[in-house]
Amino acid sequence: MAAVLTWAGLLAGATGCTSAEVDGLVGKPRSPADVIRVSPGDNSKGVKADERIEVKVPSGRLESVKVVRTQDAQKFDVPGRIEEDGMTWHPLDDGPLALAATYKVDAVALDGHGRRSARHTTFRTYVPDERFTGYVTPENRATVGTGMIVSLEFNREIENREAVQRAIRVTARPAVDIRPHWFGKTRVDFRPEKYWKPGTKVTVGLHLRDVEAAPGVYGLQDKTFGFTVGRHQESLVDAAEHTMEVRRDGELISTVPITAGAPKTTTYNGKMVVTEMLEVTRMNSRTVGFGGEYDIPDVPHAIRLTTSGTFLHGNYWAPDAPGNTNVSHGCVGLRDVKGGSAETPAGWFFDRTLVGDVVEVVNSDDKKVAPDNGLGGWNMEWKDWVKNS
């Protein structure tokens, strides 16, 4: 039997989720774009092929830049170089951007005082007017947690859902009943009734080429990809007890002190699936609907749980909160140190987490997370899930 670990130490959260009393971090709110400037802009859509990727800082220097292009669940690194003055990054290839693709940019910079700042941005390139494409989660050949949901987000409204649904085939070995659920006209998710069994091989066939989704709008993709389900890990956050129990294959392996949302900015209840993991990122309250409460340039070990901005992440600025009180703006915080460390609870959990793992929050004074907020489909009863498939 694995030993049960109990972490000593306490902390707080961010990104829609940090303490409003962060020494030295609140009071002079700045836009992340003022520190690290990325072009095309964050969340841009329909970016033309002749536009150019550029990352620059007005002062200080870039420490690292990583750009990844995703098409049809396939990831491709975009090589580039930082100029000699350290202030600008450009791709090595001056050719056109790929169409119907998602680009993600992760940049880290140091200012003149050696302070680190990070930025994470995303943009999508143009899709010809008479075509539609689906952006797929998870990635090809990924190893994921047992809570992974296959999700397709389309760039245009789907009027003929039946035809599009027939052209998408999701199968598994060992076999299990997998059903789709439509969220509006631009998204369809697929999952089994219960979590996948560890070791399951899942294949997704997108046979959308020339399928008419709306009058005169036809599909681009004819691709097949797959992923593997890894071990089962599920973590239970008790917002009232300020703890998180981490279970691996049904066995308790750790109980970690946490801080959740403060009384006026509570954390969602319900099951949330890990969709993204960032070693370091910037968190700014204005990007998630708050005012200028916080702007933290170097949040370590950030694990995304919802599209709306709920993260589970490391915290180095409020060491007395975890295990004692809830002070965040909706996230779940674990103790960490500036710059991040594998020896802290946040680093320990980050290193043992997969995209597709489930984190469930209970006993928070908030509603249950919506099924379409991130990969929240496990919060919907099976009978309701299959109604519109």
LUMVEXZA-230183 format. One record per residue (C-alpha): residue number from 0; x, y, z; residue in three letters. Coordinates in steps of 0.5 Angstrom, whole numbers. Layout:
<sites>
SITE;pos;X;Y;Z;code
SITE;NUM;X;Y;Z;ALA
...
</sites>
This chain:
<sites>
SITE;pos;X;Y;Z;code
SITE;0;0;0;0;MET
SITE;1;3;7;-2;ALA
SITE;2;4;12;4;ALA
SITE;3;-1;17;5;VAL
SITE;4;3;24;5;LEU
SITE;5;0;30;9;THR
SITE;6;3;37;7;TRP
SITE;7;5;42;12;ALA
SITE;8;5;49;10;GLY
SITE;9;-1;54;7;LEU
SITE;10;-2;58;1;LEU
SITE;11;-7;62;-4;ALA
SITE;12;-10;62;-11;GLY
SITE;13;-10;67;-17;ALA
SITE;14;-13;68;-24;THR
SITE;15;-20;69;-23;GLY
SITE;16;-17;67;-16;CYS
SITE;17;-12;71;-12;THR
SITE;18;-12;74;-5;SER
SITE;19;-14;81;-5;ALA
SITE;20;-8;83;-1;GLU
SITE;21;-2;81;-5;VAL
SITE;22;4;85;-2;ASP
SITE;23;7;88;-8;GLY
SITE;24;3;85;-13;LEU
SITE;25;-4;89;-13;VAL
SITE;26;-5;97;-13;GLY
SITE;27;-1;98;-20;LYS
SITE;28;-5;94;-25;PRO
SITE;29;-2;93;-31;ARG
SITE;30;-4;89;-38;SER
SITE;31;0;83;-39;PRO
SITE;32;1;86;-46;ALA
SITE;33;5;92;-43;ASP
SITE;34;10;87;-41;VAL
SITE;35;10;82;-46;ILE
SITE;36;7;84;-53;ARG
SITE;37;5;78;-58;VAL
SITE;38;2;79;-65;SER
SITE;39;-3;77;-67;PRO
SITE;40;-7;79;-61;GLY
SITE;41;-9;74;-56;ASP
SITE;42;-16;70;-58;ASN
SITE;43;-15;73;-65;SER
SITE;44;-19;69;-70;LYS
SITE;45;-19;69;-77;GLY
SITE;46;-12;71;-78;VAL
SITE;47;-9;71;-85;LYS
SITE;48;-4;67;-87;ALA
SITE;49;1;73;-89;ASP
SITE;50;1;76;-82;GLU
SITE;51;7;75;-78;ARG
SITE;52;8;72;-71;ILE
SITE;53;12;77;-67;GLU
SITE;54;14;77;-59;VAL
SITE;55;17;83;-56;LYS
SITE;56;19;87;-50;VAL
SITE;57;19;94;-49;PRO
SITE;58;25;94;-44;SER
SITE;59;29;88;-41;GLY
SITE;60;30;82;-45;ARG
SITE;61;26;75;-47;LEU
SITE;62;28;69;-43;GLU
SITE;63;25;64;-47;SER
SITE;64;19;63;-53;VAL
SITE;65;16;57;-55;LYS
SITE;66;11;57;-60;VAL
SITE;67;6;51;-62;VAL
SITE;68;2;50;-68;ARG
SITE;69;-4;45;-67;THR
SITE;70;-8;42;-73;GLN
SITE;71;-13;36;-73;ASP
SITE;72;-10;34;-66;ALA
SITE;73;-3;34;-69;GLN
SITE;74;2;39;-65;LYS
SITE;75;8;42;-69;PHE
SITE;76;13;47;-66;ASP
SITE;77;15;53;-69;VAL
SITE;78;22;54;-69;PRO
SITE;79;25;61;-68;GLY
SITE;80;30;66;-65;ARG
SITE;81;31;71;-60;ILE
SITE;82;35;77;-63;GLU
SITE;83;41;79;-61;GLU
SITE;84;39;85;-57;ASP
SITE;85;34;80;-53;GLY
SITE;86;28;84;-54;MET
SITE;87;25;81;-60;THR
SITE;88;23;74;-63;TRP
SITE;89;21;72;-70;HIS
SITE;90;20;65;-73;PRO
SITE;91;26;62;-77;LEU
SITE;92;21;61;-83;ASP
SITE;93;18;67;-86;ASP
SITE;94;13;63;-90;GLY
SITE;95;5;64;-89;PRO
SITE;96;2;62;-83;LEU
SITE;97;-2;55;-84;ALA
SITE;98;-10;56;-85;LEU
SITE;99;-15;53;-80;ALA
SITE;100;-10;52;-75;ALA
SITE;101;-9;54;-67;THR
SITE;102;-2;57;-65;TYR
SITE;103;0;58;-58;LYS
SITE;104;5;62;-55;VAL
SITE;105;9;62;-49;ASP
SITE;106;14;67;-47;ALA
SITE;107;18;69;-41;VAL
SITE;108;22;75;-40;ALA
SITE;109;26;79;-35;LEU
SITE;110;25;86;-33;ASP
SITE;111;31;91;-32;GLY
SITE;112;31;89;-25;HIS
SITE;113;31;81;-26;GLY
SITE;114;24;80;-25;ARG
SITE;115;21;74;-29;ARG
SITE;116;14;75;-32;SER
SITE;117;10;70;-37;ALA
SITE;118;5;71;-42;ARG
SITE;119;1;65;-45;HIS
SITE;120;-3;67;-52;THR
SITE;121;-7;64;-57;THR
SITE;122;-10;65;-64;PHE
SITE;123;-13;62;-70;ARG
SITE;124;-12;63;-77;THR
SITE;125;-17;64;-83;TYR
SITE;126;-21;58;-85;VAL
SITE;127;-24;59;-92;PRO
SITE;128;-31;62;-92;ASP
SITE;129;-34;56;-96;GLU
SITE;130;-31;51;-91;ARG
SITE;131;-31;49;-84;PHE
SITE;132;-27;45;-79;THR
SITE;133;-27;42;-72;GLY
SITE;134;-21;44;-67;TYR
SITE;135;-20;38;-63;VAL
SITE;136;-19;36;-56;THR
SITE;137;-14;32;-54;PRO
SITE;138;-8;32;-58;GLU
SITE;139;-6;26;-62;ASN
SITE;140;-2;20;-59;ARG
SITE;141;-3;24;-52;ALA
SITE;142;-3;20;-46;THR
SITE;143;-9;23;-42;VAL
SITE;144;-13;22;-35;GLY
SITE;145;-19;17;-35;THR
SITE;146;-24;23;-35;GLY
SITE;147;-22;26;-42;MET
SITE;148;-28;28;-46;ILE
SITE;149;-27;28;-54;VAL
SITE;150;-29;35;-55;SER
SITE;151;-30;39;-62;LEU
SITE;152;-31;46;-63;GLU
SITE;153;-33;48;-70;PHE
SITE;154;-31;55;-73;ASN
SITE;155;-38;56;-76;ARG
SITE;156;-45;54;-74;GLU
SITE;157;-47;47;-75;ILE
SITE;158;-54;47;-78;GLU
SITE;159;-54;40;-81;ASN
SITE;160;-52;37;-74;ARG
SITE;161;-54;30;-76;GLU
SITE;162;-50;29;-82;ALA
SITE;163;-44;32;-78;VAL
SITE;164;-45;27;-73;GLN
SITE;165;-45;21;-77;ARG
SITE;166;-38;23;-80;ALA
SITE;167;-35;23;-73;ILE
SITE;168;-33;16;-71;ARG
SITE;169;-30;15;-64;VAL
SITE;170;-29;8;-62;THR
SITE;171;-25;5;-56;ALA
SITE;172;-21;-2;-54;ARG
SITE;173;-24;-5;-50;PRO
SITE;174;-30;-3;-53;ALA
SITE;175;-35;2;-49;VAL
SITE;176;-41;6;-51;ASP
SITE;177;-39;13;-53;ILE
SITE;178;-44;18;-54;ARG
SITE;179;-44;25;-57;PRO
SITE;180;-48;31;-54;HIS
SITE;181;-48;38;-57;TRP
SITE;182;-47;44;-54;PHE
SITE;183;-51;49;-58;GLY
SITE;184;-49;50;-66;LYS
SITE;185;-41;50;-65;THR
SITE;186;-39;44;-60;ARG
SITE;187;-40;37;-60;VAL
SITE;188;-37;33;-54;ASP
SITE;189;-36;25;-54;PHE
SITE;190;-36;21;-47;ARG
SITE;191;-38;14;-44;PRO
SITE;192;-42;13;-39;GLU
SITE;193;-37;13;-34;LYS
SITE;194;-29;14;-34;TYR
SITE;195;-25;11;-38;TRP
SITE;196;-22;5;-36;LYS
SITE;197;-14;5;-35;PRO
SITE;198;-10;3;-41;GLY
SITE;199;-16;4;-46;THR
SITE;200;-14;6;-53;LYS
SITE;201;-19;11;-56;VAL
SITE;202;-19;13;-64;THR
SITE;203;-23;19;-67;VAL
SITE;204;-24;19;-74;GLY
SITE;205;-26;26;-77;LEU
SITE;206;-29;24;-84;HIS
SITE;207;-32;31;-85;LEU
SITE;208;-29;33;-92;ARG
SITE;209;-35;35;-97;ASP
SITE;210;-40;34;-91;VAL
SITE;211;-45;40;-92;GLU
SITE;212;-46;43;-85;ALA
SITE;213;-50;49;-87;ALA
SITE;214;-52;51;-94;PRO
SITE;215;-46;52;-98;GLY
SITE;216;-41;50;-93;VAL
SITE;217;-37;44;-93;TYR
SITE;218;-32;40;-89;GLY
SITE;219;-24;40;-89;LEU
SITE;220;-22;34;-85;GLN
SITE;221;-21;27;-87;ASP
SITE;222;-17;25;-81;LYS
SITE;223;-16;19;-76;THR
SITE;224;-12;20;-69;PHE
SITE;225;-12;17;-63;GLY
SITE;226;-10;17;-55;PHE
SITE;227;-9;13;-49;THR
SITE;228;-12;13;-43;VAL
SITE;229;-7;13;-37;GLY
SITE;230;-7;11;-30;ARG
SITE;231;-14;13;-26;HIS
SITE;232;-13;19;-21;GLN
SITE;233;-18;24;-18;GLU
SITE;234;-17;29;-13;SER
SITE;235;-23;31;-8;LEU
SITE;236;-22;39;-6;VAL
SITE;237;-26;40;0;ASP
SITE;238;-27;48;0;ALA
SITE;239;-30;48;8;ALA
SITE;240;-24;43;10;GLU
SITE;241;-19;47;6;HIS
SITE;242;-16;40;4;THR
SITE;243;-15;36;-3;MET
SITE;244;-15;29;-2;GLU
SITE;245;-11;26;-8;VAL
SITE;246;-13;18;-10;ARG
SITE;247;-9;14;-15;ARG
SITE;248;-13;8;-18;ASP
SITE;249;-17;8;-12;GLY
SITE;250;-12;9;-6;GLU
SITE;251;-11;15;-2;LEU
SITE;252;-4;18;-4;ILE
SITE;253;-4;25;-1;SER
SITE;254;-8;30;3;THR
SITE;255;-6;37;1;VAL
SITE;256;-8;43;5;PRO
SITE;257;-11;48;0;ILE
SITE;258;-15;55;0;THR
SITE;259;-21;56;-5;ALA
SITE;260;-25;62;-7;GLY
SITE;261;-27;67;-1;ALA
SITE;262;-34;68;1;PRO
SITE;263;-35;73;-5;LYS
SITE;264;-31;70;-10;THR
SITE;265;-33;62;-9;THR
SITE;266;-30;56;-13;THR
SITE;267;-35;52;-17;TYR
SITE;268;-37;46;-14;ASN
SITE;269;-37;40;-19;GLY
SITE;270;-32;35;-23;LYS
SITE;271;-27;39;-27;MET
SITE;272;-22;36;-32;VAL
SITE;273;-15;38;-33;VAL
SITE;274;-15;41;-40;THR
SITE;275;-8;45;-40;GLU
SITE;276;-2;45;-36;MET
SITE;277;3;51;-35;LEU
SITE;278;10;51;-32;GLU
SITE;279;9;59;-31;VAL
SITE;280;4;64;-33;THR
SITE;281;1;71;-32;ARG
SITE;282;-6;72;-29;MET
SITE;283;-9;78;-29;ASN
SITE;284;-16;80;-26;SER
SITE;285;-19;84;-32;ARG
SITE;286;-18;78;-36;THR
SITE;287;-23;74;-32;VAL
SITE;288;-28;79;-31;GLY
SITE;289;-26;82;-25;PHE
SITE;290;-23;89;-24;GLY
SITE;291;-16;91;-22;GLY
SITE;292;-15;87;-16;GLU
SITE;293;-9;83;-18;TYR
SITE;294;-4;82;-24;ASP
SITE;295;1;77;-22;ILE
SITE;296;7;76;-27;PRO
SITE;297;10;69;-25;ASP
SITE;298;4;64;-23;VAL
SITE;299;8;57;-22;PRO
SITE;300;5;50;-24;HIS
SITE;301;-2;53;-27;ALA
SITE;302;-7;47;-28;ILE
SITE;303;-13;50;-32;ARG
SITE;304;-20;47;-30;LEU
SITE;305;-25;51;-34;THR
SITE;306;-25;55;-40;THR
SITE;307;-28;61;-35;SER
SITE;308;-21;62;-31;GLY
SITE;309;-21;57;-26;THR
SITE;310;-14;54;-24;PHE
SITE;311;-11;50;-19;LEU
SITE;312;-4;53;-18;HIS
SITE;313;2;54;-14;GLY
SITE;314;2;60;-10;ASN
SITE;315;8;64;-6;TYR
SITE;316;5;70;-4;TRP
SITE;317;0;68;1;ALA
SITE;318;3;63;6;PRO
SITE;319;-2;63;11;ASP
SITE;320;-8;61;8;ALA
SITE;321;-8;54;5;PRO
SITE;322;-11;49;11;GLY
SITE;323;-14;55;14;ASN
SITE;324;-18;60;10;THR
SITE;325;-21;61;3;ASN
SITE;326;-18;67;0;VAL
SITE;327;-18;66;-7;SER
SITE;328;-22;69;-13;HIS
SITE;329;-25;62;-15;GLY
SITE;330;-19;58;-16;CYS
SITE;331;-15;53;-12;VAL
SITE;332;-9;55;-9;GLY
SITE;333;-3;50;-7;LEU
SITE;334;3;52;-3;ARG
SITE;335;9;54;-8;ASP
SITE;336;15;58;-8;VAL
SITE;337;17;64;-13;LYS
SITE;338;20;61;-19;GLY
SITE;339;16;54;-17;GLY
SITE;340;19;48;-14;SER
SITE;341;18;41;-15;ALA
SITE;342;19;40;-7;GLU
SITE;343;13;44;-6;THR
SITE;344;6;41;-6;PRO
SITE;345;4;45;-12;ALA
SITE;346;10;42;-16;GLY
SITE;347;9;35;-13;TRP
SITE;348;2;35;-15;PHE
SITE;349;4;38;-22;PHE
SITE;350;9;33;-23;ASP
SITE;351;4;27;-22;ARG
SITE;352;-2;30;-26;THR
SITE;353;-4;29;-33;LEU
SITE;354;-9;33;-38;VAL
SITE;355;-15;29;-37;GLY
SITE;356;-15;28;-30;ASP
SITE;357;-21;30;-25;VAL
SITE;358;-21;35;-20;VAL
SITE;359;-28;35;-16;GLU
SITE;360;-30;41;-11;VAL
SITE;361;-35;40;-6;VAL
SITE;362;-38;44;0;ASN
SITE;363;-36;51;-3;SER
SITE;364;-42;56;-3;ASP
SITE;365;-43;56;-10;ASP
SITE;366;-47;53;-16;LYS
SITE;367;-44;47;-20;LYS
SITE;368;-40;48;-26;VAL
SITE;369;-43;48;-32;ALA
SITE;370;-42;42;-37;PRO
SITE;371;-40;46;-42;ASP
SITE;372;-35;50;-38;ASN
SITE;373;-28;47;-40;GLY
SITE;374;-30;39;-40;LEU
SITE;375;-35;39;-35;GLY
SITE;376;-39;34;-38;GLY
SITE;377;-39;29;-32;TRP
SITE;378;-43;34;-28;ASN
SITE;379;-49;32;-33;MET
SITE;380;-53;25;-32;GLU
SITE;381;-52;20;-37;TRP
SITE;382;-60;20;-39;LYS
SITE;383;-59;28;-40;ASP
SITE;384;-53;27;-44;TRP
SITE;385;-56;22;-49;VAL
SITE;386;-62;26;-50;LYS
SITE;387;-60;30;-56;ASN
SITE;388;-55;25;-59;SER
</sites>
